[in-house]
Amino acid sequence: MYRFLFSSKWLGYLLLAAIFATACVFLGRWQMDRRAETLAEINRVTSNYSATPLPFAAAEAQFSRLDADKEWTQVELKGRYDVGGQRVVRNRPLNGQPGYEVVVPFRLTTGQTVVVDRGWLPIGNNTPGRPDSIPEPPSGDVTVVVRLKPGEPELQRGAPDGQLASIDLPAYAAQLGYPVLTGAYGQLASETPAVATMPYPFPKPSVEEGTHLSYSLQWFAFGVLMFIGFGYAARQQARNAEIDAQDAAEDGTPEYAMAANRRRPAPRKRKNPTAEEEEDAILDAQGY
C-alpha cells in the first residue's frame, strides 16, 4: 500500500521534511543556548550585585583578569580620582535615550590605578557631540564601592579629544601614560564623601528570563509537525489508492485504468449540428 513512498517524488518530499526539521532543531538549540547564557547572567546578578563589598586586597586579581562568575561583585576602593584623566564614552544609550558614560582613573592608596565608571549623562543641547556638563568627582581621599565589569573590545572608529569610542582599557591606559589595571573596571555603586551633582546611576540589570524557552519549544514543535504533515499526506495517498483498488474490483476495471481515468479530463460534449449540417445529412440519406 505504501510502496509509493519509495518513488523519487516522495523520497524528495521526505528529504525536504528532514532538512526543515534539522533547521528547526538547530534554531531550537540556539534558543536554548541563549537561555543558558541568560540564566547564567541572572545568577551572577542575584549572587553578586547586592553582596557585601570585598576589600581591594581580596579582589585585586580580578582587576587583572576577571572571572566571568565574578562580574557584578562589589569591591570597596580607597584612594583619589585623577580628574585630569577623565573621559566620556560615546554612544551609550540608557532606557532608549542616547548619551555618554563618564570614566575616571582612580589611584588607590596602594599605588595601583583602576578605572571607575561614575555613571551616565544625556547628550548635550549646547555643543553637538558633547554633554553640556560633566559633574566633577569628589576631591581628596575618597572611598568608593564599585561593581566589577569586564573591559570592552576596541571599536574601529575614532573619538574626539576627551572621549572614548568604548571602554577599551588598554587603549585608555595608553592615553593616560601610566600603569592601569586593565582586566576589569568598576561601575560606581557609591562614593564617600558624596557630591551634590552626580551622573545618573546605572539601573540594576534585568533578571527576567525572557522568551528563549518558549521560542525553542516552538521550533522543536515545527520540526515534529513537518513529519506529521508528511505522514498525513502519505496516508491520504494510500487511502486514495485503496479506493481505486476497490472500485476497480467492483467494476472489473484494472486499477491502473481507474487511476488513469481519474486523471484524464472528461471529453468535451459535441455541439448541436447547424442547419446546413442537417440539410446535408437529409440529402445524403436520399442519395443526392
Sequence and secondary structure as in RCSB ss.txt:
>XXXX:A:sequence
MYRFLFSSKWLGYLLLAAIFATACVFLGRWQMDRRAETLAEINRVTSNYSATPLPFAAAEAQFSRLDADKEWTQV
ELKGRYDVGGQRVVRNRPLNGQPGYEVVVPFRLTTGQTVVVDRGWLPIGNNTPGRPDSIPEPPSGDVTVVVRLKP
GEPELQRGAPDGQLASIDLPAYAAQLGYPVLTGAYGQLASETPAVATMPYPFPKPSVEEGTHLSYSLQWFAFGVL
MFIGFGYAARQQARNAEIDAQDAAEDGTPEYAMAANRRRPAPRKRKNPTAEEEEDAILDAQGY
>XXXX:A:secstr
  GGGGSHHHHHHHHHHHHHHHHHHHHHHHHHHHHHHHHHHHHHHHHHTTS  EEHHHHGGGGTS  GGGTT EE
EEEEEE GGG EEESS  BTTB EEEEEEEEEETTS EEEEEEEEEE  SSSTTS S       SSEEEEEEEEE
     SS   TTEESS  HHHHHHHHTS    SEEEEEEEEES  SS  B          SHHHHHHHHHHHHHH
HHHHHHHHHHHHHHHHHHHHHHHHHHT  HHHHHHHHHS          HHHHHHHHHHHTT 
